[in-house]
Structure formats: C-alpha cells, structure tokens
Amino acid sequence: MTRRDPSSHAAAGITVPAIADAALAVIRADGVDGLTMRAVAERLHVRAPTLYHHVHNKSDLLDLVARNAFDQFAADNAAYEKLQTIDAWIALTRSGSLELRAFYADHPGLAGLIQSKATSDRDQGDGSRAELIRAQIDALVRLGVPESEARHLFEVTARWSLAAVVAESAASVGTPDVFTDGLDLFLYGVRARLVDLVS
C-alpha cells in the first residue's frame, strides 16, 4: 500500500467547492485585496502548494471564485425553472438582485471582480455562476423571448445591477433607497421590453 503525502490535495480532501468557499471566507474577512493563495490554504489547514492541483496562481484563484461564488443561489435556479409569466421573472430578478447586493456587501470587492470577469459567454461551462445565468436566460426563452433577445436582456440587467452595486460601494455616503429605486425603475423598462417581445 502506497502512503500518501499528508499535504497532497487527495489526502487533504481539497475540492474546487472547498477552495471557492475558503476564498469567499477570505474575501468576507479581508476583501478581494486580501485574497492570496496562502490565506486560502490557511483557511483549509493545508500548505499553499496543495492548492496548485486546482489553481496555479492568484489569477486562477480569482477566476475560480468568479465561476463558483453563487452556490447559495441554487434556490433561485430552481425558481427560474418554474416561472410561467414575465411578471414572475421580473419579481424573481428583483429579489435576486437585492440578495446579490447583500451578498456583495458582505464580500468587499467581489462585485468589482465579477464585473471585470463579465463576458457574453459566461453562461457556458461549469460553476454556479454559469448555472444561475443559464437559468435566467432559459426562463425568458420558455416565456417566448427569442434567445438572442433573452441573452441581451440578461446581459443588460446583470451589468446594470453589478454597476449599481459597485457604484454604491464606492460612494462614501448613500441612502439605501437609491439602489432599490433605481432597480425598480430599470426593471420597469425591462418589463415593458419583454411584453413587447412576447406580444
């Protein structure tokens, strides 16, 4: 029987979800600027080289976080699969945006990171971010929105929400109602566009 090095990723039981969770814990405590391979390894009680099986450097670590930061929104994925009306899509998108805002507030710098990783094909591949994006786009398509329009509307909505969160976090003083009022006004326009598309 071969004895494994106790610092190896297999012996330590290190997985991608565990690394993502540890990275989010570091971001919650120290912000994105405090995220390092060493800090994540300490959270996992391993040495930093143990992480290299999954991530080679900080850039890879940031990509991993951006792909896998949304496990807690799995219930929203299921809810999008059951939607039957545009109004239900708007309501779920509104509540999800407010949840994301709170999530980003608890993880300083994460909204900016996600915004910097925003690409038109980020619903492709694996990870909880892609799953959440696919659920939102697929729901619109099932409601009768052409796929190209569904993708565009998702993109506009996601980028507005992220930009609003980043702007809010950068402001030294702000009122809580600004984000919510802006979101409601924005979604009012999105709803009107959706109604036009499916009527």
Beta strands, then each sheet from edge to edge (+ up, - down):
end
